[in-house]
Amino acid sequence: MSDLPKSVEIREEGPREGFQIEPGPIPTERKAALVNALAATGLQQIQVCSFVSPKLVPGWADADAMMAMVTPPPGVSFTALWFNAQGLNRALAFRDRLKIYGSISFAASEAFQKKNLNRDRAGQIEAQRALAKAHQDAGVAVTRIGIQAAFGCNYMGDVPPELVVRAVQDAYDVAEEAGATITELMLADTMGWATPLRIERTLGAVRARWPDVAIGLHLHDTRGLGIANAMAGLRMGVAKFDTTVGGLGGCPFAGQPGAPGNICTEELALLCGEMGIETGIDLDALIEAGHLAEDIVGHKLPSELLRSGSLDAFRRKAA
């Protein structure tokens, strides 16, 4: 347990992740209301929308309109998602309220990359070269690497750590060619294959090659092991996690309609708090934001904590 971090940064992705999957339509004003509620919970970073094709992702056809309604308070960063130069240009229109940085993305499973983007390994290398150049031409630093399907794949099966290392190396090669300085590496359990042992083995292999890079985890709870996997990451010193309030959103690659998506923000915050790991989050305020999210989407979300309430709330009653 000696590698437990003293504090962690929990990065909220519920608005972007959830509203692109929910059938909707969801009024733009209600999307903005959730973003504003989350911004008042102590979260440091919130991914608020996607700048993508409205034909492919109709749930974010109103991304520009929603961005015009929200402004991050002091100490909070808003981020967004995009996959090409067109999306980047849309994001740049909100440079005054978005934290904009470039990311190089690969999948450890080439089968998933072909299924998701219709690109083989060579095609993805070329695409990431072009996107890195687009960021640099726009004056946006490329600082992050993201690796999808890092722990397993529905289309390939088990993903051995050496394929994750290869994908990270491909990303570093693109970064070096572009003159980019990478400060963060996120490993994603895109289809919910991770187990605590897979977390340990994969992180161990990556750290053996790049011991100084800060590694974060994007975990899914598809098979109910999300928090157990987060615990494994915490024990290895991971201090950055992607989550969604209430488990908002789903897992479109799980092969099962209604499969859970990202681990719940409030459940990870509870785990960290009970272990003495600082998050800066007001858990009761976060639970209220989760109830707002349920009201907006019109159905219950996966989070057990939204049903049971925080332990501190019961401690106060018992005092």
LINWOQUI-V361542 format. One line per field, one symbol per residue. ss: DSSP state (H for helix, E for strand, C for the rest). phi: phi as a letter, one per 20 degrees, with the letter a starting at -180 (. if undefined). Layout:
ss: ???
phi: ???
This chain:
ss: CCCCCCECEEEECHHHHHHCCCCCCCCHHHHHHHHHHHHCCCCCEEEEEECCCCCCCHHHCCHHHHHCCCCCCCCCEEEEECCCHHHHHHHHCCCCCCCCCEEEEEECCHHHHHHHHCCCHHHHHHHHHHHHHHHHHCCCCEEEEEEECCCCECCCECCCHHHHHHHHHHHHHHHHHHCCCCCEEEEECCCCCCCHHHHHHHHHHHHHHCCCCEEEEECECCCCCHHHHHHHHHHCCCCEEEEEHHHCCCCCCCCCCCCCCECEHHHHHHHHHHCCCECCCCHHHHHHHHHHHHHHHCCCCCCCHHHHCCHHHHHHHHC
phi: .fegffbcdedfcggffffedgfmfdggffffffgffffddnfebceeacecfffecffdfdgfffffeccffgnddecbdbcbfffgfffffdffcdedbecdccdfdffffffeclcegfffgffffffffffffemdfeccdcdelfcqbfedofdfgfffgffffgfffffffemededbcdddegdmefcgffgfffffffffecfeffddcddddgdmdgfffffffgfenfcccebcfmmgnbcfdfncgnfgdfffgfffffgfffemefcmeeffffffffffffffembfdfgfffeenffffffffff
